[in-house]
Amino acid sequence: MTFHRLLIVAALAALPLAASAQTQGAPAPAAPHTTGFDAFVYQPAADVAAMTHRTDGKPQSKIVIDHENYFIEYVTRVINTNAEAHNHWYDYIHVLEGEGSITYGGTQEGGTDSGLGEIRGGKLVGGKFQILKPGDRLVIPPGMPHIFTATPGHTFTYLIFKQRV
């Protein structure tokens, strides 16, 4: 028997052992979802743009999915100078369009607890600055102060997945 065939026979013989080892220590099935599954949704680009863009130049935000431990939101920003920090949420962000930036880290001074561990307002001292462009992805851990803003004269749109910790 060639070496190649010997390897195939040995691999096939080991499959039942590997399968039984996986099922013996397998975790119990996950608990049922506390909220039902979402229905199929299709929204053409024009509808999404209508949800996320205003004609008066003010910021726009639209939550499209809202569950117990996460939600998904479209956000369009204009000039923003207020810091924020979310003590119980991860922010997973994907930049969709426009020009903007984030200042993150450092310390937040003068913010107000708006409830549920969310600090809004004030200024951010000692943060790092990053220019953002379409296609960029960010992860903002709980408690990290940050400020998103659009480049002057532009809007800045991103999709955010917020996960409770």
FENTA-V970617 format. One record per pair of residues at least 24 apart in sequence whose ideal C-beta (glycine too) atoms are under 7 Angstrom apart, sorted by the first residue. I is the first residue (numbers start at 0). GAP is how many residues later the second one is. D is the distance in Angstrom with one decimal. If there is no record, write none. Layout:
BEGIN
i->[I/I]
gap->[GAP/GAP]
d->[D/D]
END
This chain:
BEGIN
i->[33/34/34/37/47/51/51/52/68/68/69/69/69/69/70/71/72/72/73/73/74/74/74/75/75/75/76/76/76/76/76/77/77/78/78/78/79/79/79/81/81/81/82/82/82/82/82/82/82/82/82/83/83/83/84/84/84/84/85/85/85/86/86/86/87/87/87/87/87/88/88/88/88/88/89/89/89/89/89/90/90/90/91/91/91/91/92/92/92/92/93/93/93/94/94/94/94/94/94/95/95/95/95/96/96/97/97/97/97/97/98/98/98/98/99/99/99/99/99/99/100/100/100/100/100/101/101/101/101/101/101/102/102/102/102/102/103/103/103/103/104/104/105/106/107]
gap->[34/32/33/27/26/24/105/102/94/95/91/92/93/94/91/89/87/89/83/85/82/83/85/79/80/81/71/72/73/78/79/72/77/70/71/73/67/68/69/38/39/65/25/28/38/39/40/41/62/63/64/35/36/62/34/58/59/60/31/32/56/30/55/56/28/29/54/76/77/53/73/74/75/76/49/51/52/73/75/49/69/71/47/68/69/71/44/45/65/67/43/64/65/37/38/39/40/41/63/38/61/62/63/37/60/52/56/57/58/59/51/52/55/57/32/48/49/50/51/56/28/29/30/31/48/28/30/36/44/45/46/24/25/26/43/44/24/36/40/42/39/40/39/38/37]
d->[5.6/5.2/6.0/6.3/6.9/4.8/5.7/7.0/6.6/4.3/6.6/6.1/4.7/6.5/5.3/5.3/5.0/7.0/6.9/5.8/6.9/5.6/6.0/5.3/6.9/4.5/5.2/6.2/4.9/6.9/4.6/5.1/6.1/5.8/6.1/6.5/6.1/6.1/4.3/6.5/5.0/6.8/4.6/6.1/6.9/5.4/6.0/4.2/5.0/7.0/5.1/6.6/4.9/6.5/4.6/5.8/6.4/4.5/7.0/5.3/6.2/3.5/5.6/5.1/6.9/4.8/5.9/5.7/5.9/5.9/4.9/6.6/5.9/6.9/6.8/6.1/6.2/4.6/6.2/4.0/5.7/5.8/5.7/7.0/4.3/6.9/6.8/4.3/5.2/5.0/5.4/6.3/4.9/5.1/6.5/5.4/6.5/4.4/4.8/6.1/4.7/5.7/5.9/5.2/4.9/6.3/5.4/4.9/4.0/5.4/6.6/3.8/4.4/6.1/5.0/6.3/6.0/4.7/6.0/3.1/6.3/6.3/5.1/5.8/5.9/5.3/6.0/6.7/5.8/6.8/5.4/4.3/6.9/5.1/6.7/4.7/5.9/6.7/6.0/4.3/6.3/7.0/6.3/6.7/3.9]
END
